[in-house]
Amino acid sequence: MREPYEYAEAHVAGSTLIPLGDLSGRLESLPKDQPIVVICRSGNRSGAATRLLRQRGFATVHNMRGGIIAWVRGGLPVHRGR
């Protein structure tokens, strides 16, 4: 749910960038049979995205509270660049 410049600054390796404004148009590309963890910068946009996904039938969706900020503060690895 992050913007491209935010994603380039730091993201979880293997994650897929889908800005919140693009999510509705990309629902068909997401798996409904696998868990999805939604991450943004601080947890606000990912909360909105989680609600949207659940409304559209995605049953196993999780909002990562605190976003990438909490991930980095927790000392977890990040990938930088695209």
C-alpha positions in Angstrom: 0.0 0.0 0.0 3.1 2.1 -0.2 4.1 4.5 -3.0 7.0 3.6 -5.2 9.4 6.0 -3.6 8.6 4.5 -0.1 9.0 1.0 -1.4 12.4 1.9 -2.8 13.5 3.3 0.6 12.8 0.0 2.4 10.6 -3.0 1.9 10.2 -6.6 3.0 12.1 -8.9 0.6 9.7 -10.7 -1.8 6.9 -8.3 -1.2 4.8 -6.9 -4.1 4.2 -3.2 -4.4 0.6 -2.2 -4.9 -0.2 1.4 -4.0 -3.6 1.8 -2.2 -4.9 3.8 -5.2 -4.2 0.9 -7.5 -5.6 -1.9 -5.3 -9.1 -2.1 -6.6 -7.8 -2.5 -10.2 -5.4 -5.3 -9.2 -7.7 -7.5 -7.1 -7.8 -10.2 -9.9 -4.0 -10.7 -9.6 -4.1 -11.5 -5.9 -4.6 -15.1 -4.6 -7.8 -15.7 -2.6 -6.5 -19.1 -1.4 -3.4 -17.8 0.3 -2.8 -15.5 3.3 -2.1 -11.8 2.5 -0.2 -9.5 4.8 -0.7 -5.8 3.9 2.1 -3.4 4.8 2.3 0.4 4.5 4.6 3.0 6.1 2.8 3.1 9.5 -0.3 0.9 9.4 -3.0 3.4 8.3 -3.2 2.8 4.6 -2.8 -1.0 5.1 -5.7 -0.9 7.5 -7.9 0.6 4.7 -6.6 -2.0 2.2 -7.2 -4.8 4.6 -10.9 -3.7 5.0 -11.3 -3.5 1.2 -9.8 -6.9 0.6 -12.0 -8.5 3.2 -15.1 -6.8 1.7 -14.1 -8.2 -1.7 -13.9 -11.8 -0.4 -10.3 -12.2 0.7 -10.7 -14.2 3.9 -7.1 -14.4 5.2 -5.8 -10.9 5.2 -3.7 -9.3 7.9 -2.7 -5.7 8.5 0.8 -5.4 9.8 0.4 -2.9 12.6 3.1 -0.2 12.7 4.0 -0.9 9.1 7.5 -0.8 7.7 8.5 1.6 10.5 7.8 -1.1 13.1 9.5 -3.7 11.0 12.7 -1.7 10.8 12.5 -0.7 14.5 12.2 -4.4 15.3 15.6 -5.0 13.6 14.0 -7.2 10.9 15.7 -7.3 7.4 14.7 -4.9 4.6 15.5 -4.7 1.0 16.4 -1.3 -0.5 15.8 -0.3 -4.1 13.3 -1.7 -6.5 
